[in-house]
Amino acid sequence: MSIRKRRVIIYDDDVNVLNLLKDFFSNRGYEVLAFDSLAVCTIYGKNLDSCANSKPCADIIITDYQMPKMTGLELLHKQAQRECKVDIRNKALMSGNLDEENQKKVKGLGHAFFSKPFKFPEFTAWVEDCETRIDLSKQIGIVRKEERHPVNIDIVYSYDASEKIYKSTVVNFSSSGLCLKMHTPPSEGQAIVFKTELPNNCMNASVRWVKQMENNLYLSGLSCC
């Protein structure tokens, strides 16, 4: 079994802070999922008794307090009520102006709190403490920013500038990618040119992952270029 990367999810509608934290975690070798909205979380806006994910969706979650439509604290509270699988000690809330009462609520949930602009030595120490609780041998769930639409569309394609034509079936698509059922396995990073018009208007794509199935078939995830 291959060892996965550590994964962090960051929510902040301030693009400067988002990019700063993306660089920080990328430099530490993390898979970084950075969003300017809380809507990616499966419990957002839904009346669920528990989280729909059977596995934790990340190793660390960090959210800003002042977010559109719902505060970061409200999200963390909903996650706690719905049995979020991410370790409570590996969650943090950030704010440039959070009163003492709400800071106590954050810490009462078992999470860390950082005032903006936060001090990186203190923040780094917390991240290092989180890393002692991360088990890379355990798989984590999938977070998708975009809705996936299940389909069954037969298409033809070629590899990069090659003239040879291949056939496959689109099993689902989003606005920026798709999943193919294929007879010939591509390589990760390989460029594909579609000869069939697709619902998301994707004409060129890059292979992100390949998984072998039964009956000599393969599933492949692609990102539109």
C-alpha positions as CSV (number, residue, x, y, z in Angstrom):
1,M,0.0,0.0,0.0
2,S,1.4,3.4,-1.0
3,I,1.7,6.0,1.7
4,R,-0.5,9.0,1.0
5,K,0.3,12.7,1.6
6,R,-1.0,14.5,4.7
7,R,-4.2,16.5,3.8
8,V,-5.3,19.8,5.1
9,I,-8.6,21.6,4.3
10,I,-8.5,25.4,4.6
11,Y,-11.6,27.7,4.6
12,D,-11.0,31.4,4.2
13,D,-12.6,34.0,1.9
14,D,-9.5,36.2,2.2
15,V,-7.5,35.2,-0.9
16,N,-4.2,36.5,0.6
17,V,-4.6,34.4,3.8
18,L,-5.7,31.4,1.7
19,N,-2.6,31.6,-0.5
20,L,-0.3,32.1,2.5
21,L,-1.5,29.0,4.1
22,K,-1.5,27.0,0.9
23,D,2.2,27.9,0.4
24,F,2.9,27.0,4.1
25,F,1.4,23.5,3.9
26,S,2.5,22.8,0.4
27,N,6.1,23.4,1.5
28,R,5.5,20.8,4.2
29,G,4.4,18.3,1.6
30,Y,0.7,18.4,2.2
31,E,-2.2,17.8,-0.2
32,V,-3.9,21.2,0.2
33,L,-7.6,21.7,-0.4
34,A,-8.3,25.5,-0.1
35,F,-11.8,26.9,-0.4
36,D,-13.4,30.4,-0.1
37,S,-16.7,28.8,1.0
38,L,-17.8,26.4,3.7
39,A,-20.2,24.7,1.3
40,V,-17.7,21.9,0.5
41,C,-18.3,20.3,3.9
42,T,-21.0,17.6,3.6
43,I,-22.9,18.9,6.6
44,Y,-23.1,22.5,5.3
45,G,-26.8,23.5,4.9
46,K,-28.0,20.0,5.4
47,N,-30.1,18.6,8.3
48,L,-28.1,15.4,8.8
49,D,-27.9,13.4,12.0
50,S,-24.3,12.5,11.3
51,C,-21.5,13.1,8.8
52,A,-22.1,11.2,5.5
53,N,-18.4,10.3,5.3
54,S,-17.3,7.0,6.8
55,K,-13.7,8.2,6.9
56,P,-12.2,11.5,7.9
57,C,-12.0,13.9,4.9
58,A,-8.7,15.4,6.1
59,D,-5.9,15.3,8.7
60,I,-6.2,19.0,9.6
61,I,-9.0,21.5,9.2
62,I,-8.6,25.2,9.5
63,T,-11.3,27.8,9.1
64,D,-11.7,31.5,9.3
65,Y,-14.5,32.8,11.6
66,Q,-16.2,35.3,9.4
67,M,-17.3,33.3,6.4
68,P,-20.3,33.9,4.0
69,K,-23.7,32.6,5.2
70,M,-22.2,30.6,8.2
71,T,-19.4,31.4,10.6
72,G,-16.5,29.0,11.0
73,L,-17.5,28.5,14.6
74,E,-21.0,27.4,13.5
75,L,-19.4,24.9,11.1
76,L,-17.2,23.4,13.7
77,H,-20.1,23.2,16.1
78,K,-22.2,21.4,13.5
79,Q,-19.3,19.0,12.7
80,A,-19.1,18.2,16.5
81,Q,-22.8,17.5,16.7
82,R,-22.7,15.3,13.6
83,E,-19.7,13.2,14.6
84,C,-17.1,14.6,12.2
85,K,-14.4,11.9,11.8
86,V,-11.4,14.4,11.9
87,D,-9.6,14.6,15.3
88,I,-10.9,17.6,17.2
89,R,-7.4,18.5,18.3
90,N,-6.4,18.9,14.6
91,K,-9.0,21.7,13.9
92,A,-8.4,25.4,14.3
93,L,-10.4,28.6,13.9
94,M,-8.8,31.9,12.9
95,S,-10.1,35.4,13.4
96,G,-8.9,39.0,13.5
97,N,-11.6,40.0,16.0
98,L,-13.2,37.3,18.0
99,D,-14.4,38.1,21.6
100,E,-13.3,36.1,24.6
101,E,-16.6,34.3,24.9
102,N,-16.4,32.8,21.4
103,Q,-12.8,31.9,21.9
104,K,-13.8,29.9,24.9
105,K,-16.4,28.1,22.8
106,V,-13.7,27.2,20.3
107,K,-11.5,25.8,22.9
108,G,-14.5,24.1,24.6
109,L,-14.9,22.1,21.4
110,G,-11.3,21.0,21.7
111,H,-10.0,23.1,18.9
112,A,-7.1,25.6,18.6
113,F,-7.7,29.3,18.1
114,F,-5.3,31.7,16.3
115,S,-5.7,35.5,16.2
116,K,-5.0,37.2,12.9
117,P,-2.4,38.0,12.0
118,F,-1.1,34.9,13.8
119,K,2.5,34.2,14.8
120,F,4.0,31.5,12.6
121,P,6.2,29.9,15.3
122,E,3.1,29.3,17.4
123,F,1.1,28.1,14.4
124,T,3.9,25.8,13.3
125,A,4.2,24.3,16.8
126,W,0.5,23.5,16.7
127,V,0.8,21.9,13.2
128,E,3.8,19.8,14.4
129,D,1.7,18.6,17.3
130,C,-1.1,17.7,14.9
131,E,1.3,15.7,12.8
132,T,2.1,13.4,15.8
133,R,-1.6,12.3,15.6
134,I,-1.7,11.7,11.8
135,D,-1.5,8.1,10.6
136,L,-0.7,8.0,6.9
137,S,-1.4,4.3,6.6
138,K,-5.1,5.1,7.2
139,Q,-7.1,6.2,4.1
140,I,-9.1,9.4,4.1
141,G,-12.3,10.3,2.4
142,I,-12.8,12.3,-0.8
143,V,-13.8,15.9,-0.9
144,R,-15.1,17.3,-4.1
145,K,-15.7,21.0,-4.6
146,E,-17.9,20.4,-7.6
147,E,-21.0,18.3,-8.1
148,R,-20.5,15.1,-10.1
149,H,-23.1,14.1,-12.7
150,P,-23.4,10.4,-13.3
151,V,-23.8,9.5,-17.0
152,N,-23.1,6.7,-19.5
153,I,-21.7,8.3,-22.6
154,D,-19.6,6.5,-25.2
155,I,-16.8,8.7,-26.6
156,V,-13.6,8.5,-28.7
157,Y,-10.3,10.1,-27.9
158,S,-6.6,10.2,-28.8
159,Y,-3.4,10.6,-26.7
160,D,-1.9,14.0,-27.2
161,A,-1.0,14.4,-30.9
162,S,-1.4,10.8,-31.8
163,E,-3.6,9.9,-34.7
164,K,-4.7,6.6,-33.2
165,I,-8.3,6.6,-31.9
166,Y,-9.5,4.9,-28.7
167,K,-13.0,4.3,-27.3
168,S,-14.1,4.7,-23.7
169,T,-17.2,5.6,-21.6
170,V,-17.8,8.7,-19.4
171,V,-19.2,7.5,-16.1
172,N,-19.5,10.9,-14.5
173,F,-18.4,14.5,-15.0
174,S,-18.1,17.9,-13.3
175,S,-17.5,21.4,-14.7
176,S,-13.7,20.8,-14.6
177,G,-13.2,17.1,-14.9
178,L,-14.6,13.6,-15.7
179,C,-14.2,9.9,-14.9
180,L,-13.7,7.4,-17.8
181,K,-14.1,3.7,-18.0
182,M,-11.4,2.5,-20.4
183,H,-10.0,-0.6,-22.0
184,T,-6.5,0.8,-22.4
185,P,-4.9,2.2,-19.2
186,P,-3.3,5.7,-19.6
187,S,-0.3,6.9,-17.6
188,E,-0.7,9.6,-14.9
189,G,-0.1,13.0,-16.4
190,Q,-0.8,11.8,-19.9
191,A,-2.6,14.3,-22.2
192,I,-5.8,13.3,-23.8
193,V,-7.7,14.9,-26.7
194,F,-11.4,14.2,-27.0
195,K,-12.9,13.7,-30.4
196,T,-16.5,13.6,-29.0
197,E,-18.3,16.7,-27.7
198,L,-18.7,16.4,-23.9
199,P,-21.4,17.9,-21.7
200,N,-18.8,20.1,-19.9
201,N,-17.3,21.2,-23.2
202,C,-13.9,19.6,-22.2
203,M,-11.7,19.1,-25.3
204,N,-8.3,18.5,-23.7
205,A,-7.6,16.8,-20.3
206,S,-4.8,15.4,-18.2
207,V,-4.9,12.0,-16.4
208,R,-4.8,12.4,-12.6
209,W,-5.3,8.8,-11.5
210,V,-5.9,5.3,-12.8
211,K,-7.5,2.3,-11.0
212,Q,-7.8,-1.2,-12.4
213,M,-11.2,-2.9,-12.3
214,E,-12.4,-6.4,-13.2
215,N,-12.7,-7.7,-16.8
216,N,-9.6,-5.8,-17.9
217,L,-11.2,-2.4,-17.5
218,Y,-9.8,0.7,-15.9
219,L,-11.3,3.8,-14.3
220,S,-9.4,7.0,-14.8
221,G,-9.9,10.5,-13.4
222,L,-9.1,13.4,-15.6
223,S,-8.9,17.2,-15.2
224,C,-9.8,19.5,-18.1
225,C,-7.0,21.7,-19.4
